[in-house]
């Protein structure tokens, strides 16, 4: 089985424009992270500074999508419409997983919390609340209800 190459993905804020964008450096190796001599690639995706971004394949189509935690408590799902290797994001669903009145500055993360082989979505915010949504990938529709249980 071929191993998927992992690029170095990050956000950066320009000191000249004060605009924060999603960027990455391609991995030059299929066995280790090696970004030596690789160019920084701008995706053109702009985020506000108090927002948090997670790059993850939400709909399991092989293209990396974005989950954008907004300062309002909403979590936006930006689907990558492809083709593979391109950045063609469109907002698909904007939902508040933790409630606008209960948390702010949502930070999403993904892990298999219950060891069932499927990723779960974890969100945390500035007030210390954390929530999970089990087996969120491929859900139809995506995240239209409150999380199944708080942590």
Secondary structure as UniProt FT lines:
FT   STRAND          8..13
FT   TURN            15..17
FT   STRAND          20..25
FT   TURN            36..37
FT   STRAND          40..47
FT   TURN            49..50
FT   STRAND          52..56
FT   STRAND          65..69
FT   TURN            71..72
FT   STRAND          74..80
FT   TURN            84..85
FT   STRAND          89..96
FT   TURN            100..102
FT   STRAND          107..111
FT   TURN            113..114
FT   STRAND          120..124
FT   TURN            126..127
FT   STRAND          130..133
FT   TURN            134..135
FT   TURN            137..138
FT   TURN            142..143
FT   STRAND          149..150
//
